[in-house]
Amino acid sequence: MKPLAGEHTPEDLGPIAQFSMNFALEFRAVRKKYGRRMALDGLDLQVPAGSVFGLVGSNGAGKTTAMAVAAGLLRISGGEVKVLGAGFFHPAEAAGRLALLPQDSRLPPHGRVAELLEYYASLQGLAPAARKKCVAQILAWTNLEDRADSRVRTLSHGMARRLAIAQAFLGEPELILLDEPLSGLDPRESARIRSMITEKRGTRTIVISSHILSDIELMCDHVAFVEKGRLVRQTTVERATGRSALIAYLLGAGSPPVERLKTELPECAIEWEQAGRVLKVRSSNRRLSVPQINETVCRALFESGVELVEIRCGSSLERAYFEATAEAVTPRPSPPGAGARP
């Protein structure tokens, strides 16, 4: 197969893909048209198995449509889709292998928490005995054990969202699609759900669609930037933010031991910005980890009597997104004479 559009190499995909090139979800030049509007315009995606994958784009970029296509809810207008190594996903033929949490999904308000989860577990193909055990585990995982007999309408917004996410994880599906899972949550509840999701990293493949870049940066190890139904860039979060390449140390009083650090970190570029009192360390060696660099720098600063105020790794995912999509979202100027009356 040809390489995908945008920046995309085996190294971008991370260690899982480098060794196995095993993808849980693949889009090849996928098109989806609603009337005259093209929602997906030749979209390419490769989601490594076992990853937490972020699908990022502005409103109307095609994220929700891509989720629906992956779940087998929409037929495509062109291209190729592979889900879990097979072709187009059909719920009746592969029950229990994929789960979807739609954006702004609502649960029946009069239903009771445990009863609803048991019903959803049955839809995933779990036997009656297995359902009870699975629901008990999910309630413990989401910290909703004491609300098992409560009706959905009595839950807070955060609890209801946790319950919605819980149903997506019932039955150990291999591929889980979460469309805006943190929408409308307060900071405390967002942090709780982020922790729940990252706890499952490596045990299954999780695709998260969101326009909240800070959440994607905290949860995901891979990311794809999508605009106007097309892939702009796909890479790892680490490469997008440069976490492994740039570390900035904000310093207080004292003179940093620049020459010492150049000797102890010969594979790094050391830069001292006096005006902002920022010491920058850039590494081109992938085998030299951030903790190793931090240990060397912090020890040198401590022994030199220099106050360390803050450590920043790389730039933000937000900056990487804006830089990557700047051209894609900028309207092209009309050619001379366009729209002019004869």
Number of C-alpha atoms within 10 A of each C-alpha: 4 5 10 19 17 16 14 17 14 13 13 19 23 20 12 17 20 14 9 10 16 16 20 22 21 22 21 20 19 23 22 23 14 9 7 6 9 15 24 28 21 21 26 27 24 21 26 24 23 20 26 25 27 28 28 23 25 16 12 13 21 24 27 20 18 24 23 16 20 25 20 17 13 13 13 19 15 15 15 17 22 17 21 19 13 11 12 17 21 14 15 7 8 12 15 21 18 25 24 20 21 19 16 14 13 12 15 11 13 12 15 17 25 22 16 20 26 22 15 18 24 17 13 23 15 19 10 12 8 14 21 17 11 18 26 16 14 22 21 11 13 16 14 21 16 9 16 17 13 16 17 22 15 13 16 10 15 19 18 20 23 23 23 19 25 19 22 23 24 23 23 16 19 18 26 22 23 23 22 20 24 25 15 13 15 11 9 10 17 19 14 14 20 18 13 17 17 15 11 15 17 13 14 17 25 28 23 27 27 24 19 15 18 12 17 24 19 14 22 23 20 25 30 27 23 27 24 21 23 24 27 23 22 26 22 20 26 21 20 25 20 19 19 22 21 19 23 18 20 17 20 14 11 13 15 24 17 16 10 12 19 15 10 14 17 11 14 20 14 17 14 17 10 11 6 9 16 21 20 20 23 19 23 12 11 9 9 15 13 16 10 10 20 15 11 13 22 16 12 18 20 12 10 13 14 17 16 17 11 11 16 13 18 18 17 17 22 17 12 17 21 13 10 18 18 10 11 15 13 8 7 8 7 8 7 7 8 8 8 6 5 4
